[in-house]
Amino acid sequence: MPSVSDPSSPRQQPVLSIDGLRTHFFLDEGVVRAVDGVSLVVPRGRTVGVVGESGCGKSVLAWSILRLVMSPGRIVEGRITLHLPKEGDTPPRDVVLTDLPPSGPEMRSIRGNRIAMVFQEPMTALSPVHTVGSQVAEAVVLHRGLRGAAARARAVQSMAMAGIPDPDRRFDQYPHEMSGGLRQRVVIAMALACDPLLLVADEPTTAVDVTIQAQILDLLRHLQSQLGMSLLLITHDLGVVAELCDYVAVMYAGRIVEQAPVAAIFDAPQHPYTRALLRSMPGAEADRRGRLRVIQGSVPDPLTRIAGCPFHPRCPHAQEGMCDVGPPPALMQVTVGHHSACPLRPPEGQDG
């Protein structure tokens, strides 16, 4: 399994390992292979970005980690392992999340506690009929056993960490009394309330403007540094990846097609899809009167099974008889820590 971690460094020991994960949805029209053989490592104390177009399986991957996939979807194959560190007299241990019942007591003790999630739309993540403080406090009541004033104090502390001004007063407000940026900070406060080992952030800046987006990214960077937690960032925005991530996994049609340290992705992308994503980013020096470059074609119908590389119908370098036959190509090492699922190398001097 390709790894983004360096086993020689204690800080780089994994907090989460995913091996051969397949999450499928069984519909009347056919099978949607939303996640179709993903292997990934999240090192301790680092940020891994999962990037790709809408519909490539990023959010389903996040839901799979927390065992939140609902029928008609289910994990059909693969293994997700949470690596718990030594705590006091308790030795380190591995918990195979895919072996646990999704609604069982052990999985519920992990979800929102050891692994927390920031959802992409705060208005759907928050209850409109409960105060924001009571929703932040719910996690510490459930997982830490705090009650009354102690639970409120911990929730206020978490809200302050998330950058919410005057958190003691905001505790008693309802979501509709807050701006979109503050609501997103409340969702982050909920996730931080129990000091998680891993924070899964699913498009945390999608519903806010660019100014608030920059503030949220600065907040996540500061919190990760302060708390030493790992972060799995789900996004379609390569600008966010460049700003926040240590490692990147590029996802397309349910599979990881390239993964590497962030600098390698931007300096020497190997897969045609990665190069196309980078090429389509608007730059500061771009001609404002010109057209943005786009990736030709569209993400394949999720019910359609494409022979060979799933990107080949959109790839300008696809070779007949090589890219359009057989099973999807596996990840291959390009350099140490850099893997690509394309057997072709970029033409010299071209970005795809």
Summary of the structure (lengths in Angstrom):
residues: 352
radius of gyration: 20.8
end to end distance: 27.0
largest distance: 68.1
contacts: 1111
relative contact order: 0.14
helix: 32%
strand: 25%
